[in-house]
């Protein structure tokens, strides 16, 4: 069984590696905030959250939401580089008969940014801030006692100053509990949808179609900006229990050690591998570590500072029928600096 786990991990990475393109795709999509991972637990595991059941599936894999058995709320806050903050709020409610619905809101904001012009390159004294968000509605269902499927429909808006771009998209996912020593397999496709085009009042210009004729009226027109696709993300993930009730290496009811691995392929980025390990003591304290790196790169510039290491802790406490989980993660992005993420999960 241990050999099977290794084979599946290698196969997951190899399949996506075979899909890598020869030409660089970096910087060819809009709505980059959709690629920022959600939840301190997943961040501490190197963003290998595809095969982790629970409410965080609202972002990582909609099929994972089927495992939510009580009304649950989730909030995640990430303090990022360059004055950016990334936040996520989610709610999930089980309908019974193996079905669960949920709603997730992702939003990214920035510190105030001073407006500059050609005539005033040092700043005009006016400021604006970044405001991007996505709202998704999720439905997940157990098709069998071990296989769950899920879908999320979401509305996405990206804006800069007074210009906005909007579209809709869907996420699809599956999660299979193999029943073999705590092993789970998962796949998800995120941000499959329309294109984005900026529009707004600052793109309005005056135009005289026939200036050579006296009395020709001035008309107003809107500049047409380029159309950009969404960052579509395909993930394959696996998790396996090494120590625990179904542990491959040892059986234990008070100690759990689980390993996670994801392969992530995005239509505007490099193929990545994500790995994480989690130790849980008595379902109270969790220690985590992870790595996020590049599987394939086409030149030295694409590999520079693209890997990152992460670590984190978690605390779970239950009282009077209320479950509270606090998670913290620290990620080192090398030249970009580090990020810290805090998340809270409540089960009522």
Secondary structure, 3 states (H helix, E strand, C coil): CHHHHHHHHHHHHHHHHCCCCCCCCCCCEECHHHHCCCCHHHHHCCCCCCCCCCHHHHCCCHHHHHHCCCCEEEEEEEECHHHEEEEEEEEEEEEECCEEEEEEEEEEEECCEECCCCCCCCCCCCEECCEEEEEEEEEEEECCCCEEEEEEEEEEEEEECCEEEEEEEEEEEEEEECCCCCCEEEEEEEEEECCECCECHHHEEEECCCCCCCCCCCEEEECCCCCEEECCEEEEEEEEEEEECCCCCEECCCEEEEEEEEEEEECCCCCEEEEEEEEEECCCEEEEEEEEEECCCCCHHHHCCCCEEEEEEEEEEEECCEEEEEEEEEEECHHHCEEEEEEEEEEC
